[in-house]
């Protein structure tokens, strides 16, 4: 019997907290969740957020950014993407392979006429196109396996907010592997809606039976507290990051400019600025002002507003310096 839960939410921070709560508090039986998020970039546990997502563009587009508690690469969620979570006994070490969980998902998709197969480390593909990325996490004797199912996602926004080029960042953090992606809806009969797909997938995964469950009021309050205390925080998504070095150069009308930053735990520790811009004073004061700041656009922008950049950088403007660092 498969126990089934719904979050009744599209809030990505709440949904990840819900998933973690179930993993930690449902210690027996097999559990399934199907859930959706508002437009969101979800980065892996060991990834450098700044290298994986264009944070400024994401903010302008209203796309959330959140770190999950499993490894793997960055993925994009929206209303056209269905997320699934499977929680079960971990068993022996040999049973921790991805295929233990991707196999049933692929079989369920094939019953819907979608010729899915598990490929690579953790992907599900259809005709060579990636339609799902998966990841796993151990918690004592229990294992969480979760993944995306790209039914009909906004591919333009997905490709825009996920950074295609991480050469500006040097880090030991895990980097996402960019793949050709497909849409499951393209392989299903015309007129198949997202709701149709969700219902059919749930039936296919149910197998021997489905028991619909729900968390009680106290448990839901604990989920909300976990969402606020962990997943919504800057420290979890941006501050919990491997140390990295950032370097970028560009020529502007006011001259060439190079910026190098050393960032630890999401905070600038050292800064160096060079170039042939027409400076009237040394840039040491500006470098010192950057140290101790979070590596985020708004905080650095506020600090730059307190500097006489016309004297320090000549004809190079605050907007151009921010462009060099964040875009």
C-alpha positions, -999 to +999 in steps of 0.1 A: +000+000+000+014+034-010+006+063+013-001+095-006+002+131+006-005+165-010+010+198+002-019+219-011+006+247-017+027+260-046+051+278-022+086+262-029+099+269+006+069+254+022+069+224-001+105+215+005+099+219+043+068+196+039+089+170+021+117+171+048+091+168+076+075+137+060+110+121+056+118+127+092+084+119+108+070+091+086+095+063+095+076+033+082+059+024+049+062+038+014+051+074+009+044+094-023+040+132-028+031+149-060+035+187-058+040+219-079+058+251-073+055+287-084+083+297-108+114+287-089+150+277-094+159+249-070+197+245-066+214+214-053+227+210-017+264+215-027+260+241-054+271+277-056+238+296-060+255+327-077+270+305-104+238+286-112+211+313-113+209+348-126+196+362-093+189+397-106+168+384-136+151+359-114+140+387-090+127+408-119+107+379-132+094+369-098+112+336-099+121+322-064+155+307-056+158+280-030+184+254-020+171+218-015+186+192+009+196+168-019+226+168-042+226+172-080+222+202-103+199+232-105+164+228-119+136+250-129+100+245-115+068+262-126+031+253-131+040+231-161+063+209-140+052+181-117+075+172-088+073+137-072+088+125-039+091+089-029+101+080+007+108+044+017+131+022+037+167+025+025+175-012+028+210-024+020+236-001+004+232-020-029+195-010-031+203+028-031+207+030-069+186+056-087+170+028-108+151+015-078+130+046-081+134+058-116+123+024-129+087+026-115+085+062-128+096+052-162+072+023-163+043+046-152+052+071-180+053+042-205+018+032-195+008+067-206+024+062-240+055+082-231+087+061-241+107+071-210+140+055-200+165+062-172+198+074-185+231+088-172+235+095-134+201+106-126+180+116-157+149+103-173+148+109-210+124+105-239+139+102-274+172+115-260+156+146-244+157+151-207+123+153-191+133+146-155+162+151-131+163+132-099+182+132-065+183+113-033+189+118+004+194+093+033+180+099+067+189+070+090+171+040+077+150+060+053+156+073+019+140+102-001+140+101-039+126+130-057+125+144-092+110+167-117+086+158-146+086+185-173+051+183-186+049+217-203+072+241-186+082+277-197+114+268-215+122+304-223+122+315-186+140+283-176+169+289-200+170+326-191+174+323-153+197+293-153+232+306-160+247+290-191+282+302-184+300+298-150+335+307-162+334+338-139+333+316-109+361+293-096+348+270-069+348+234-057+310+235-057+291+211-079+281+225-113+250+217-132+253+198-165+232+215-192+212+190-212+188+192-241+153+192-224+120+179-237+084+183-228+063+153-218+032+169-233+048+166-267+047+128-264+011+125-251-022+127-271-034+161-281-056+178-255-040+160-225-041+185-197-017+188-167-045+175-145-051+145-168-014+137-166-012+140-129-042+118-123-029+092-148+005+092-133-008+088-097-029+058-109+001+042-126+023+046-095-004+034-071+001-002-081-014-023-052-034+005-038-033+041-026-040+054+009-047+092+009-032+107+041-028+142+056-008+159+083-026+172+113-028+208+124+002+207+147+023+189+121+014+216+095+024+243+119+058+226+123+062+224+085+055+262+083+080+268+111+106+248+092+099+267+060+104+300+077+134+290+099+153+272+072+142+273+035+132+310+033+164+322+049+193+339+031+217+318+051+203+285+038+201+293+001+229+319-004+251+318+027+254+280+028+277+279-001+312+267-008+339+294-009+346+307-044+366+333-063+348+356-088+366+374-116+353+394-146+366+420-169+350+443-195+357+475-214+333+503-209+333+538-225+351+551-195+379+524-198+386+488-190+376+474-156+385+441-138+370+430-106+381+400-085+364+389-053+370+362-028+337+350-012+333+328+018+299+317+032+283+341+008+302+371+021+329+391+003+362+386+022+387+402-003+383+425-033+406+438-060+399+463-088+421+471-117+419+487-152+429+517-173+400+539-161+408+575-153+410+574-115+416+605-094+421+585-062+432+549-053+405+523-053+415+508-019+387+525-001+362+510-025+377+476-021+375+479+017+339+489+014+330+457-005+346+435+021+321+421+047+291+425+023+268+397+012+274+387-024+241+401-036+232+429-058+211+450-035+236+451-006+265+459-029+245+486-047+237+503-014+274+503-005+284+517-038+260+546-033+281+558-005+313+560-026+325+588-048+328+565-079+335+595-102+368+600-084+375+563-079+365+549-113+366+579-136+339+576-162+328+541-151+294+542-134+278+524-105+255+506-130+284+494-151+302+481-121+271+462-110+267+449-145+302+435-145+296+417-112+261+404-115+252+400-152 
